[in-house]
């Protein structure tokens, strides 16, 4: 008899295998250690294939789907949520966020902010995050403790970063420590993250490329977020940001580009050839008024496009299902085309395509035997989730990111019946609130 560590009976199941978004009824997912061992109809398990499980969950009146993937965020910036909303982009960045970061961001800030964000991720069904910030060794520690899967990108810039003062000029010390500690980790992937083409010189970017290729790490960077970024790049280098990064070697090994709001057809051709992973951040792009990424063109070129929330200072939440809703509607609006991005497209971007953008599609992003057990259960018995004609539509357009009951990552239960098992939710929120007066006093707008 087959014995699973954990078995989950799913009233409704979307596996996303092969990108398919059709719904299977009354299935069982058997989990052994951290991986999906088998998926089979409940009725078949009663007759043909005898099994039992050490732990059993019936996801009654719930839809089970892969854990959501957030391909671009700055988790610790959750402490800046609502601090400087509705400002011009340059005021937002140079008068609020950067001054607050230079005065307030230290290891403790990052720890407290990351814990708050990890709590929100778990409660909203995110099991994989790709983060870019400072003190990423702390981010990695906190995400590992919370039980999430993560790509953790230590940010590199020309200007002194908040963690530089502790590094004695050794910009790569934190990354070296992370390579050492997480080299064989199945859940944490260190990453080199030069911040953006406009905050990094050629030399800074080349040094990042060299480090990434020496340690076989992925590289991530904000790219073509705003129109002025591209026009400045043309003025200074006679190249778009993408062309410049290509010529500097960024695209010759695994890499993730965040935003790509203003990429040209030539840029897209370069990106397709280089297997660029793209993080599409519609809510941040809309809130900062920078534009809409050309989703259809990117997908048509074969590029993996995932969804990112960006930081909570420009979104202001970390819900990937809400992002999926906005993602589809922004495409329909900007293209004047109601099928420019469908609910199924958005759900794929939130799961398997997000995993592919991060180079993690062999291990997560869909529910298939052999992959790690990263999955979530969402209540479909609430009024806004009835009737059950179309599950991708319900999840993307109706759920508003709510109703997450159970979250399992790497075979471990992180959320059970709405209760987070790996974090003390009350304590995490109280610690974050205690930071508010300190942050408020540090900005100039
Ligand atoms: Zn960002």
Boltz pocket constraint, residues with backbone or C-beta under 6 A from the ligand:
constraints:
  - pocket:
      binder: B
      contacts: [[A, 72], [A, 73], [A, 74], [A, 222], [A, 258], [A, 310], [A, 311]]
      max_distance: 6.0
